[in-house]
Amino acid sequence: MYIPRLFIDQHLSDLYGAAFRVYLAMCGQQARVGRNNDFRFTIPEMVQATGLKERAISTALKDLDQRLLIERQKHSGPVGNRYRIIWGRRR
């Protein structure tokens, strides 16, 4: 599993708790599908991977998205959203 340099340089000191756990779980998912591919990750899968409650995961995803650490493509229904870890600065 790889941790993006952007995360280490800019967010390691201030990202903690649920957001940190969700981000690490997402890095693991990203490693499974390849660095440049989107991946599906449902809230129930995140609950199982992190041990967090759904509300904490939703809040963490919003935080990660606002910090530009992830890209999120929202899809309603059982399909689940698609995500990608941001490896460097977005333009």
C-alpha positions as CSV (number, residue, x, y, z in Angstrom):
1,M,0.0,0.0,0.0
2,Y,1.2,3.5,-0.9
3,I,0.5,6.7,1.0
4,P,0.5,9.8,-1.3
5,R,3.3,12.3,-0.7
6,L,0.6,15.1,-0.7
7,F,-1.0,13.5,2.3
8,I,2.3,13.2,4.2
9,D,3.5,16.7,3.4
10,Q,0.3,18.6,3.9
11,H,-2.2,16.6,6.0
12,L,-0.4,14.1,8.3
13,S,-0.2,16.5,11.2
14,D,-3.9,17.5,11.1
15,L,-5.9,14.6,9.8
16,Y,-6.9,12.2,12.6
17,G,-9.8,10.0,13.8
18,A,-12.4,8.9,11.4
19,A,-11.0,10.7,8.4
20,F,-7.6,9.1,8.9
21,R,-9.0,5.6,9.2
22,V,-11.2,6.0,6.1
23,Y,-8.3,7.5,4.2
24,L,-6.1,4.5,5.0
25,A,-8.8,2.1,4.1
26,M,-9.2,3.9,0.8
27,C,-5.5,3.8,0.1
28,G,-5.8,0.0,0.5
29,Q,-8.6,-0.2,-2.0
30,Q,-6.7,2.0,-4.4
31,A,-3.7,-0.3,-4.2
32,R,-5.9,-3.2,-5.1
33,V,-7.2,-1.6,-8.3
34,G,-4.1,0.3,-9.4
35,R,-3.0,3.9,-8.8
36,N,-4.9,5.5,-11.7
37,N,-8.1,3.6,-11.6
38,D,-11.4,4.5,-9.9
39,F,-12.8,2.1,-7.4
40,R,-16.1,1.3,-5.8
41,F,-16.3,1.4,-2.0
42,T,-19.7,1.3,-0.4
43,I,-20.5,2.6,3.1
44,P,-21.1,-0.9,4.5
45,E,-17.7,-1.9,3.1
46,M,-16.2,1.1,4.8
47,V,-17.9,0.2,8.1
48,Q,-16.4,-3.2,7.9
49,A,-13.0,-2.0,7.0
50,T,-12.8,0.8,9.6
51,G,-15.1,-0.2,12.4
52,L,-16.7,3.2,12.2
53,K,-20.4,4.2,12.1
54,E,-22.0,5.3,8.9
55,R,-22.4,8.9,10.0
56,A,-18.7,9.1,10.9
57,I,-17.7,7.7,7.5
58,S,-20.0,10.2,5.7
59,T,-18.4,13.1,7.6
60,A,-14.9,11.7,7.0
61,L,-15.6,11.4,3.2
62,K,-16.8,15.0,3.1
63,D,-13.7,16.1,4.9
64,L,-11.4,14.2,2.6
65,D,-13.2,15.6,-0.4
66,Q,-12.9,19.1,0.8
67,R,-9.2,18.7,1.5
68,L,-8.8,17.5,-2.1
69,L,-7.3,14.1,-0.9
70,I,-9.9,12.1,-2.8
71,E,-12.1,12.4,-5.9
72,R,-15.7,11.2,-5.4
73,Q,-18.2,10.4,-8.1
74,K,-21.6,10.1,-6.3
75,H,-24.0,7.3,-7.5
76,S,-27.3,6.7,-5.7
77,G,-28.5,3.2,-4.9
78,P,-26.7,0.0,-4.1
79,V,-23.9,0.5,-6.7
80,G,-21.9,2.7,-4.4
81,N,-19.8,5.7,-5.1
82,R,-16.6,5.6,-7.1
83,Y,-13.4,7.1,-5.6
84,R,-9.8,7.9,-6.5
85,I,-7.0,8.9,-4.3
86,I,-5.4,12.2,-5.3
87,W,-1.6,11.6,-5.7
88,G,-0.6,15.2,-6.2
89,R,-2.0,18.7,-6.5
90,R,-5.2,19.1,-8.5
91,R,-5.1,21.9,-11.1
